[in-house]
Amino acid sequence: MTDSRANVDVRILEDAAAIAKHAAEEFIKSANAATKANSSFSVCLAGGSTPKTLYALLVSDAFRAQLPWNKIQLFFGDERHVEPTHPDSNFRMASEAMISKAPLKPEQVHRIKAENPDTEQAALEYQKELHSHFHLASGDAPPFDLVLLGMGNEGHTLSLFPGTKALRDNGRLVVRNWVGKLFAERVTLTAPAVNSAALVIFMVAGADKALALKGVLEGPYEPEQMPAQLIDPKNGRLLWLVDAAAGGILSRGIRE
């Protein structure tokens, strides 16, 4: 994959709350445009504290009525190898913050069943679900309307960690990934599974992310070290929403 970071939209906001508010506005705009065009809105959720704030905002009085909830299909970008009720579960976080408080039917929520003792089987089952839902042909990627992402302080996104096998997707949309530094298995979408999205939003907050963020956006293109660099929508928009602490040493970006 070539480096096309010149066209990336970077917005530097005051804090995590401002990121969540901006992301909520983008979420609503994307949802209404997608449902007008296709009668459906497919969004891939992320874990993390800033997405949690976003999810709570979406079901708040200020935003709830602006969303076509009956036309939303929720997916997940990655999941830890835990039960869905476990405190570390991305599904549990999203459920507590938003899903349980929204007028959604069970069939609108597509979770990764990473509690399966066989994480490879869990990955294959989720890949099969993506193929079935989106009617994908071999080699196709899911046309998500929106993908929400975070970034770690070493440049990982989803569960694509530096130096791990999931960076070499081998044509897969979903893979199991052993993360040695965490002594943990994950199930994650691959970068190609994200890169057909209409809109990808990174939400990054905290001074501990500053160096990695600068490396991803302004350093050499070395995705083995900075996996977030692999995210490059082919025909979509890539938006980075970062707070002042994370974006403090960037030499690019619109400061709002």
VODRENGU-120206 format. One line per 8 residues: number of its first residue (from 1); their letters; for each residue x, y, z of N, C-alpha, C, O. Coordinates in steps of 0.001 Angstrom, whole numbers. Layout:
% residues N
NUM> A> X Y Z X Y Z X Y Z X Y Z | ...
***
This chain:
% residues 256
1> MTDSRANV> 851 -1201 0 0 0 0 880 1241 0 1893 1304 697 | 478 2218 -787 1255 3447 -851 808 4422 230 -260 4282 825 | 1651 5399 458 1383 6399 1491 621 7560 871 1135 8233 -22 | -614 7802 1343 -1429 8901 792 -1905 9819 1904 -3047 10280 1889 | -1029 10086 2873 -1442 10859 4030 -1641 12340 3746 -2158 13064 4597 | -1241 12803 2568 -1344 14229 2267 -2794 14710 2290 -3052 15883 2557 | -3739 13815 2012 -5141 14222 1914 -5935 13971 3196 -7159 14098 3198 | -5258 13622 4271 -5941 13323 5522 -6424 14613 6182 -5727 15628 6185
9> DVRILEDA> -7622 14551 6737 -8230 15694 7427 -7953 15551 8927 -8439 14612 9558 | -7184 16468 9493 -6815 16430 10909 -7413 17640 11610 -7151 18779 11223 | -8218 17395 12646 -8821 18473 13435 -8306 18381 14875 -8422 17336 15515 | -7744 19467 15373 -7209 19516 16725 -8207 20273 17603 -8422 21473 17433 | -8806 19549 18537 -9884 20077 19367 -9410 20258 20810 -8317 19825 21175 | -10232 20890 21603 -9802 21259 22958 -9526 20048 23847 -8484 19976 24498 | -10467 19093 23872 -10337 17972 24787 -11169 16790 24295 -11759 16842 23216 | -11210 15722 25096 -11931 14516 24703 -13424 14765 24542 -14064 14160 23682
17> AAIAKHAA> -13981 15643 25355 -15402 15973 25242 -15701 16639 23901 -16728 16364 23282 | -14806 17510 23458 -14979 18173 22162 -14855 17169 21020 -15562 17273 20018 | -13958 16197 21172 -13837 15130 20173 -15152 14364 20064 -15653 14139 18962 | -15708 13966 21204 -16954 13198 21216 -18091 13984 20573 -18883 13415 19823 | -18182 15266 20851 -19249 16097 20282 -19101 16204 18770 -20081 16064 18038 | -17891 16450 18302 -17645 16546 16858 -17943 15208 16192 -18550 15164 15122 | -17514 14115 16828 -17770 12786 16275 -19261 12492 16227 -19739 11875 15275 | -20003 12924 17239 -21459 12730 17255 -22110 13448 16086 -23013 12910 15446
25> EEFIKSAN> -21658 14649 15809 -22215 15400 14689 -21903 14720 13364 -22752 14673 12474 | -20690 14192 13228 -20322 13459 12014 -21121 12164 11904 -21552 11787 10814 | -21318 11489 13024 -22091 10241 13064 -23506 10492 12549 -24001 9753 11699 | -24149 11526 13062 -25525 11843 12678 -25606 12230 11203 -26512 11798 10489 | -24663 13040 10758 -24643 13449 9348 -24469 12230 8439 -25159 12099 7428 | -23545 11342 8804 -23296 10140 8016 -24500 9212 8018 -24857 8649 6983 | -25132 9050 9192 -26285 8160 9318 -27445 8632 8452 -28075 7830 7763 | -27723 9901 8484 -28855 10408 7722 -28598 10406 6220 -29517 10174 5435
33> AATKANSS> -27354 10662 5815 -27020 10589 4389 -27113 9160 3877 -27626 8918 2784 | -26610 8203 4675 -26620 6803 4249 -28034 6251 4153 -28368 5546 3201 | -28866 6573 5146 -30224 6034 5128 -31060 6676 4026 -31969 6040 3493 | -30771 7904 3685 -31469 8549 2573 -31091 7886 1258 -31929 7720 371 | -29812 7505 1138 -29333 6911 -117 -29637 5416 -209 -29986 4918 -1279 | -29506 4702 909 -29569 3240 861 -30544 2610 1849 -30655 1385 1913 | -31253 3437 2623 -32214 2942 3631 -31547 2139 4743 -32214 1388 5454 | -30230 2297 4894 -29509 1579 5941 -28226 2319 6270 -27654 3000 5419
41> FSVCLAGG> -27774 2181 7519 -26528 2814 7960 -25719 1775 8719 -26135 1316 9783 | -24574 1404 8181 -23712 412 8818 -22513 1107 9435 -21752 1794 8754 | -22357 915 10747 -21275 1572 11465 -20507 548 12277 -21092 -344 12892 | -19189 687 12272 -18303 -210 13003 -17796 528 14235 -17168 1581 14127 | -18077 -38 15409 -17773 621 16672 -16367 298 17173 -15789 -737 16842 | -15841 1206 17975 -14523 1042 18598 -14675 950 20108 -15688 1369 20668 | -13665 400 20759 -13588 444 22205 -12844 1691 22650 -12354 2456 21819 | -12758 1900 23967 -11993 3024 24480 -12847 4071 25174 -14070 4084 25041
49> STPKTLYA> -12186 4946 25913 -12907 5922 26739 -13566 7017 25914 -14687 7420 26225 | -12900 7513 24867 -13504 8571 24058 -14703 8052 23272 -15738 8719 23247 | -14604 6869 22618 -15818 6309 22009 -16947 6095 23016 -18116 6288 22681 | -16616 5704 24227 -17657 5524 25252 -18402 6832 25494 -19626 6841 25626 | -17666 7926 25552 -18300 9239 25721 -19183 9562 24526 -20275 10107 24684 | -18712 9226 23335 -19504 9432 22127 -20804 8644 22182 -21870 9184 21888 | -20723 7367 22559 -21923 6523 22572 -22964 7061 23554 -24162 7072 23268 | -22487 7502 24704 -23411 8080 25686 -24065 9350 25142 -25240 9611 25400
57> LLVSDAFR> -23306 10125 24397 -23820 11359 23814 -24909 11065 22783 -25903 11786 22702 | -24718 10003 21995 -25669 9680 20935 -27051 9315 21466 -28054 9526 20784 | -27108 8767 22682 -28411 8412 23266 -28891 9465 24270 -29876 9253 24978 | -28192 10591 24324 -28611 11683 25210 -29756 12455 24560 -30021 12311 23367 | -30430 13275 25365 -31554 14064 24861 -31149 14982 23712 -31963 15296 22843 | -29895 15409 23711 -29435 16360 22695 -29330 15746 21300 -29477 16453 20303 | -29079 14439 21219 -28801 13828 19917 -29718 12669 19549 -29887 12370 18367 | -30304 12022 20524 -31039 10778 20298 -32065 10853 19163 -32121 9965 18313
65> AQLPWNKI> -32866 11902 19153 -33953 12008 18175 -33464 12307 16762 -34246 12240 15813 | -32189 12634 16610 -31650 12968 15288 -31196 11748 14507 -30794 11868 13350 | -31255 10562 15133 -30742 9353 14490 -31863 8414 14044 -32852 8246 14759 | -31715 7802 12868 -32692 6825 12372 -32384 5441 12949 -31899 4564 12234 | -32662 5245 14229 -32218 4048 14943 -32687 2753 14287 -31967 1755 14310 | -33869 2757 13713 -34406 1517 13136 -33693 1096 11857 -33934 5 11341 | -32816 1958 11344 -32095 1649 10106 -30593 1462 10333 -29825 1346 9377 | -30183 1434 11596 -28759 1323 11923 -28365 -142 12114 -29082 -914 12750
73> QLFFGDER> -27225 -502 11558 -26622 -1815 11774 -25268 -1594 12444 -24402 -917 11890 | -25086 -2165 13636 -23867 -1969 14413 -22935 -3172 14291 -23358 -4319 14440 | -21678 -2895 14021 -20631 -3911 13951 -19506 -3503 14906 -19532 -2416 15484 | -18529 -4383 15058 -17406 -4109 15957 -16084 -4332 15227 -15933 -5271 14445 | -15133 -3442 15504 -13840 -3528 14842 -12929 -4585 15418 -12149 -5198 14690 | -13019 -4810 16729 -12198 -5843 17357 -12812 -6200 18700 -13692 -5508 19211 | -12323 -7295 19251 -12814 -7734 20552 -11730 -8508 21272 -10916 -9197 20656 | -11738 -8380 22584 -10839 -9152 23431 -11384 -10570 23598 -12578 -10813 23424
81> HVEPTHPD> -10504 -11485 23933 -10878 -12901 24084 -11491 -13113 25465 -10910 -13764 26334 | -12694 -12537 25641 -13388 -12589 26930 -14885 -12774 26677 -15362 -12621 25553 | -15599 -13099 27723 -17051 -13195 27650 -17646 -11801 27389 -17032 -10801 27762 | -18825 -11715 26759 -19412 -10404 26482 -19825 -9634 27729 -20098 -8436 27658 | -19871 -10312 28866 -20189 -9635 30126 -18939 -9199 30892 -19041 -8573 31947 | -17775 -9528 30366 -16506 -9210 31053 -16252 -7704 31027 -16583 -7047 30040 | -15675 -7146 32087 -15395 -5704 32117 -14522 -5214 30960 -14600 -4044 30583 | -13685 -6100 30388 -12799 -5695 29290 -13450 -5796 27917 -12836 -5425 26917
89> SNFRMASE> -14671 -6289 27851 -15340 -6502 26571 -15747 -5187 25908 -16392 -4343 26530 | -15364 -5020 24643 -15812 -3844 23892 -17327 -3848 23714 -17974 -2802 23745 | -17880 -5049 23527 -19335 -5148 23388 -20027 -4696 24668 -21012 -3961 24609 | -19526 -5124 25819 -20148 -4721 27076 -20118 -3202 27237 -21110 -2595 27640 | -18980 -2595 26921 -18874 -1143 27048 -19894 -446 26155 -20616 441 26609 | -19955 -849 24875 -20886 -222 23940 -22330 -481 24338 -23197 374 24156 | -22582 -1662 24880 -23933 -2012 25303 -24384 -1150 26476 -25496 -622 26483 | -23509 -1017 27464 -23859 -225 28641 -23994 1257 28308 -24870 1939 28840
97> AMISKAPL> -23116 1761 27415 -23118 3187 27107 -24216 3578 26128 -24750 4684 26211 | -24565 2671 25189 -25476 3076 24122 -26513 2016 23747 -27711 2300 23749 | -26078 821 23432 -26975 -161 22812 -28196 -451 23676 -29318 -503 23174 | -27977 -641 24979 -29091 -972 25877 -30061 194 26072 -31182 5 26544 | -29620 1404 25705 -30438 2598 25899 -31054 3107 24592 -31761 4115 24579 | -30780 2406 23510 -31260 2829 22196 -32366 1899 21717 -32407 735 22118 | -33263 2393 20866 -34328 1548 20329 -33817 655 19203 -34160 843 18036 | -32996 -312 19574 -32384 -1235 18623 -32905 -2644 18857 -33125 -3050 19998
105> KPEQVHRI> -33102 -3384 17784 -33464 -4791 17878 -32197 -5638 17903 -31169 -5214 17376 | -32248 -6826 18502 -31046 -7678 18573 -30396 -7925 17214 -29171 -7991 17112 | -31217 -8061 16171 -30660 -8362 14848 -29922 -7173 14229 -29290 -7318 13182 | -29996 -6001 14863 -29257 -4844 14367 -27838 -4773 14949 -27042 -3927 14541 | -27531 -5643 15883 -26236 -5622 16565 -25456 -6883 16219 -25897 -7996 16506 | -24305 -6699 15606 -23486 -7808 15135 -22185 -7828 15942 -21225 -7136 15603 | -22164 -8610 16991 -20972 -8621 17841 -20026 -9752 17445 -20440 -10747 16848 | -18766 -9583 17783 -17759 -10627 17595 -17843 -11579 18773 -17699 -11154 19920
113> KAENPDTE> -18073 -12854 18515 -18232 -13820 19604 -16868 -14366 20026 -16549 -15543 19857 | -16082 -13442 20586 -14691 -13744 20927 -14556 -14565 22194 -13443 -14925 22577 | -15676 -14872 22858 -15611 -15774 24012 -15383 -17215 23582 -15066 -18067 24411 | -15542 -17492 22295 -15266 -18834 21763 -13844 -19247 22153 -12903 -18492 21910 | -13665 -20436 22756 -12314 -20866 23123 -11358 -20890 21933 -10151 -20712 22094 | -11906 -21110 20738 -11120 -21132 19506 -11257 -19778 18822 -12241 -19529 18125 | -10274 -18903 19017 -10380 -17546 18470 -10303 -17544 16943 -10843 -16641 16305 | -9649 -18525 16355 -9626 -18619 14897 -11035 -18885 14367 -11441 -18301 13363
121> QAALEYQK> -11770 -19753 15032 -13145 -20023 14636 -14005 -18774 14817 -14854 -18475 13977 | -13786 -18048 15910 -14541 -16804 16142 -14286 -15806 15016 -15207 -15138 14547 | -13030 -15713 14587 -12684 -14795 13498 -13355 -15210 12196 -13899 -14372 11476 | -13316 -16501 11897 -13922 -16991 10663 -15443 -16803 10674 -16045 -16491 9647 | -16050 -16996 11840 -17507 -16817 11947 -17898 -15354 11723 -18909 -15071 11081 | -17098 -14430 12252 -17427 -13019 12046 -17191 -12617 10594 -17959 -11836 10031 | -16140 -13144 9993 -15900 -12890 8577 -17071 -13403 7745 -17509 -12739 6805 | -17578 -14590 8093 -18732 -15156 7390 -19959 -14262 7557 -20729 -14082 6613
129> ELHSHFHL> -20144 -13699 8761 -21277 -12805 8993 -21177 -11554 8138 -22180 -11086 7600 | -19964 -11004 8008 -19772 -9833 7147 -20101 -10168 5695 -20777 -9401 5009 | -19618 -11320 5234 -19903 -11741 3860 -21402 -11880 3641 -21930 -11451 2615 | -22084 -12481 4610 -23519 -12718 4481 -24312 -11416 4517 -25188 -11195 3680 | -24007 -10556 5484 -24780 -9321 5637 -24619 -8407 4436 -25600 -7849 3945 | -23384 -8248 3955 -23115 -7317 2867 -23145 -7983 1486 -22917 -7322 473 | -23426 -9291 1448 -23470 -10039 182 -22159 -9864 -596 -22158 -9511 -1775 | -21063 -10117 90 -19749 -9893 -497 -19334 -11052 -1395 -19572 -12217 -1079
137> ASGDAPPF> -18721 -10717 -2499 -18057 -11716 -3331 -16648 -11931 -2791 -16153 -11132 -1996 | -16018 -12991 -3217 -14650 -13270 -2781 -13739 -12107 -3148 -13734 -11640 -4287 | -12972 -11648 -2172 -12060 -10533 -2413 -12651 -9166 -2123 -11933 -8165 -2121 | -13969 -9113 -1874 -14597 -7832 -1551 -14422 -7492 -71 -14167 -8367 756 | -14563 -6212 242 -14528 -5744 1623 -15879 -5118 1964 -16579 -4635 1074 | -16247 -5123 3232 -17552 -4568 3610 -17612 -3057 3398 -16707 -2341 3827 | -18656 -2563 2749 -18775 -1122 2504 -19406 -399 3696 -20510 136 3594 | -18699 -389 4817 -19209 324 5984 -19454 1794 5630 -18689 2396 4877
145> DLVLLGMG> -20512 2353 6175 -20731 3786 6008 -19823 4588 6931 -19389 5688 6586 | -19538 4030 8110 -18688 4708 9087 -17921 3684 9905 -18486 2690 10362 | -16630 3932 10087 -15805 3128 10982 -15188 4057 12011 -14537 5041 11659 | -15394 3743 13279 -14809 4509 14377 -13573 3787 14885 -13597 2573 15089 | -12500 4528 15090 -11240 3931 15525 -10593 4770 16619 -10810 5978 16709 | -9800 4108 17441 -8908 4770 18376 -7474 4454 17976 -7233 3778 16975 | -6535 4943 18757 -5123 4651 18509 -4388 4548 19830 -4595 5366 20726 | -3536 3553 19952 -2739 3376 21156 -1487 4228 21141 -1137 4826 20123
153> NEGHTLSL> -816 4278 22280 355 5154 22386 1595 4597 21707 2675 5181 21798 | 1436 3446 21014 2526 2935 20185 2096 2844 18727 2789 2246 17903 | 936 3446 18410 485 3516 17026 -415 2382 16572 -687 2266 15377 | -894 1529 17498 -1808 470 17060 -3217 1020 16914 -3576 2027 17524 | -4011 339 16092 -5441 610 15998 -6149 -714 15808 -5532 -1699 15402 | -7494 -747 16110 -8170 -2037 16195 -7340 -2899 17136 -6888 -2417 18174 | -7129 -4184 16784 -6134 -4985 17510 -4980 -5318 16577 -4447 -6428 16585 | -4613 -4332 15779 -3463 -4428 14880 -2274 -3794 15589 -2065 -2582 15522
161> FPGTKALR> -1501 -4634 16268 -379 -4144 17059 925 -4248 16276 1046 -5106 15401 | 1907 -3387 16573 3180 -3432 15853 3801 -4830 15862 3878 -5493 16897 | 4233 -5246 14693 4965 -6500 14579 4137 -7763 14668 4710 -8853 14691 | 2815 -7673 14720 1984 -8869 14866 1520 -9390 13505 1561 -8677 12502 | 1080 -10649 13495 738 -11319 12238 -463 -10694 11546 -587 -10792 10325 | -1347 -10054 12298 -2554 -9481 11695 -2243 -8351 10717 -3106 -7971 9925 | -1027 -7806 10759 -655 -6769 9804 -513 -7353 8404 -623 -6631 7412 | -270 -8657 8323 -193 -9361 7047 -1468 -10180 6925 -1503 -11348 7312
169> DNGRLVVR> -2498 -9573 6396 -3859 -10116 6483 -4096 -11347 5622 -5014 -12120 5895 | -3278 -11543 4576 -3411 -12720 3704 -4808 -12850 3101 -5329 -13952 2932 | -5395 -11710 2783 -6690 -11722 2130 -7883 -11848 3062 -9021 -11913 2596 | -7652 -11883 4351 -8732 -12048 5318 -9335 -10699 5703 -8669 -9665 5657 | -10617 -10736 6086 -11293 -9560 6646 -11215 -9534 8161 -11192 -8463 8766 | -11176 -10705 8775 -11146 -10848 10234 -10125 -11919 10586 -10097 -12982 9968 | -9297 -11643 11567 -8271 -12608 11980 -8161 -12648 13501 -8556 -11708 14192 | -7627 -13734 13999 -7196 -13784 15393 -5800 -13197 15442 -5036 -13328 14486
177> NWVGKLFA> -5464 -12560 16530 -4136 -11961 16636 -3595 -12144 18038 -4206 -11705 19012 | -2450 -12792 18136 -1755 -12950 19406 -914 -11707 19649 -79 -11342 18822 | -1137 -11058 20787 -406 -9841 21141 490 -10184 22324 49 -10213 23473 | 1737 -10437 22021 2662 -10934 23030 2835 -10003 24207 2918 -10455 25349 | 2892 -8694 23944 3156 -7755 25043 1998 -7715 26038 2174 -7310 27187 | 807 -8140 25587 -352 -8200 26472 -643 -9612 26949 -1534 -9826 27771 | 119 -10587 26425 -133 -12004 26662 -1618 -12301 26482 -2280 -12847 27365 | -2119 -11919 25303 -3562 -12020 25066 -3842 -12242 23591 -3085 -11811 22721
185> ERVTLTAP> -4947 -12923 23333 -5443 -13064 21978 -6566 -12057 21750 -7319 -11714 22662 | -6653 -11605 20525 -7723 -10701 20116 -8332 -11226 18818 -7719 -12023 18107 | -9529 -10773 18527 -10134 -10973 17210 -10330 -9586 16617 -10898 -8706 17264 | -9863 -9388 15388 -9847 -8037 14840 -10140 -8010 13353 -9798 -8941 12624 | -10776 -6938 12911 -10819 -6656 11492 -9405 -6361 11021 -8575 -5878 11792 | -9133 -6648 9769 -7868 -6279 9155 -7999 -4893 8524 -9103 -4360 8405 | -6882 -4321 8126 -6934 -3007 7478 -7764 -3026 6193 -8550 -2101 5985 | -7631 -4037 5313 -8469 -4030 4110 -9965 -4072 4401 -10760 -3599 3589
193> AVNSAALV> -10363 -4629 5544 -11781 -4668 5909 -12325 -3288 6224 -13534 -3065 6161 | -11438 -2358 6565 -11832 -988 6918 -11732 -49 5720 -12458 942 5642 | -10844 -356 4798 -10480 615 3768 -11475 781 2627 -11219 1527 1681 | -12611 88 2712 -13693 361 1759 -14792 1218 2383 -15844 1422 1777 | -14548 1715 3586 -15540 2533 4284 -15706 3896 3619 -14778 4426 3008 | -16914 4451 3751 -17167 5795 3229 -16520 6862 4104 -16078 7902 3617 | -16473 6583 5411 -15891 7526 6362 -15234 6757 7487 -15838 5854 8066 | -13991 7113 7802 -13272 6552 8946 -12892 7706 9861 -12286 8685 9425
201> IFMVAGAD> -13254 7583 11131 -12924 8625 12106 -12027 8039 13192 -12422 7113 13900 | -10830 8580 13316 -9955 8291 14455 -10264 9302 15550 -10432 10492 15281 | -10337 8815 16794 -10502 9680 17952 -9323 9430 18889 -9163 8327 19411 | -8506 10448 19100 -7259 10271 19852 -7125 11378 20885 -7145 12561 20546 | -6987 10987 22150 -6869 11973 23224 -5755 11579 24187 -5536 10396 24449 | -5055 12579 24708 -4050 12337 25736 -2631 12614 25284 -2246 12283 24162 | -1861 13221 26165 -476 13567 25848 383 12344 25586 1384 12435 24875 | 6 11185 26154 791 9969 25942 700 9460 24504 1460 8576 24109
209> KALALKGV> -234 10021 23713 -381 9618 22304 373 10560 21352 443 10293 20153 | 928 11643 21868 1449 12708 21009 2544 12230 20060 2485 12501 18861 | 3542 11522 20587 4650 11089 19733 4184 10075 18694 4567 10158 17527 | 3359 9122 19114 2855 8128 18166 2010 8789 17083 2108 8429 15910 | 1183 9752 17473 346 10449 16494 1205 11184 15473 928 11138 14274 | 2235 11854 15944 3138 12547 15019 3829 11535 14106 4018 11790 12916 | 4204 10389 14668 4831 9352 13856 3900 8821 12780 4311 8633 11635 | 2655 8581 13141 1682 8059 12184 1415 9053 11064 1384 8680 9892
217> LEGPYEPE> 1221 10321 11425 808 11328 10443 1964 12018 9738 1807 12471 8604 | 3119 12107 10383 4204 12913 9818 5535 12179 9708 6482 12703 9122 | 5615 10982 10262 6849 10216 10178 6918 9382 8912 6010 9441 8083 | 7985 8604 8750 8103 7714 7591 6941 6730 7551 6376 6376 8585 | 6595 6296 6351 5520 5317 6201 6082 3934 6508 6652 3269 5643 | 5907 3517 7763 6402 2219 8233 5312 1560 9072 5406 1537 10300 | 4276 1024 8422 3130 490 9155 3429 -724 10023 2636 -1050 10905 | 4544 -1396 9799 4917 -2477 10715 5184 -1913 12111 4954 -2583 13118
225> QMPAQLID> 5673 -672 12154 5893 1 13433 4671 790 13878 4367 853 15069 | 3968 1397 12917 2820 2251 13199 1612 1728 12431 1280 2274 11378 | 946 687 12926 -139 58 12173 -1283 987 11777 -1972 720 10792 | -1500 2069 12519 -2572 2997 12143 -2355 3574 10748 -3302 4040 10115 | -1116 3546 10267 -841 4032 8916 -1489 3160 7839 -1639 3599 6699 | -1872 1938 8185 -2514 1047 7218 -3929 1493 6865 -4468 1089 5834 | -4525 2311 7700 -5897 2744 7461 -5891 3878 6448 -5413 4979 6719 | -6436 3577 5274 -6377 4497 4144 -7560 4212 3221 -7408 3499 2229
233> PKNGRLLW> -8740 4761 3533 -9932 4465 2732 -9703 4738 1245 -9240 5812 860 | -10035 3755 430 -9754 3850 -1008 -10540 4968 -1671 -9997 5733 -2469 | -11802 5058 -1341 -12664 6065 -1957 -13442 6853 -915 -14421 7525 -1241 | -13016 6772 321 -13722 7423 1411 -12918 8536 2044 -11842 8905 1570 | -13459 9057 3114 -12846 10173 3838 -12212 9662 5125 -12790 8828 5821 | -11026 10163 5434 -10324 9810 6666 -10200 11069 7514 -9574 12050 7114 | -10811 11017 8696 -10859 12179 9588 -10215 11817 10921 -10595 10834 11558 | -9241 12617 11337 -8614 12456 12644 -9133 13563 13560 -8961 14748 13273
241> LVDAAAGG> -9763 13170 14655 -10186 14110 15688 -9280 13896 16891 -9347 12852 17541 | -8445 14862 17189 -7457 14705 18259 -7561 15875 19216 -7930 16980 18817 | -7236 15638 20477 -7289 16750 21431 -5971 17516 21430 -4991 17102 20810 | -5973 18629 22130 -4810 19516 22121 -3577 18827 22690 -2458 19105 22259 | -3770 17937 23648 -2637 17236 24240 -2018 16251 23256 -795 16183 23129 | -2849 15495 22568 -2333 14524 21597 -1759 15199 20359 -776 14731 19785 | -2384 16306 19952 -1956 16977 18727 -1016 18137 18937 -770 18916 18016 | -484 18262 20142 314 19440 20485 1595 19615 19708 2071 20741 19561
249> ILSRGIRE> 2183 18517 19193 3453 18656 18461 3280 18411 16962 4268 18294 16237 | 2047 18334 16498 1814 18191 15063 2122 19508 14347 1894 20593 14881 | 2639 19385 13137 2874 20576 12333 1773 20769 11292 1854 21666 10452 | 741 19918 11353 -378 20020 10435 -1672 19926 11238 -1650 19611 12428 | -2788 20198 10586 -4075 20076 11237 -4747 21422 11431 -4089 22454 11561 | -6080 21390 11449 -6888 22583 11672 -7206 22665 13158 -7827 21756 13709 | -6798 23719 13795 -7055 23887 15236 -8383 24593 15436 -8588 25708 14957 | -9276 23933 16145 -10640 24463 16339 -10878 24845 17787 -11966 25307 18132
***
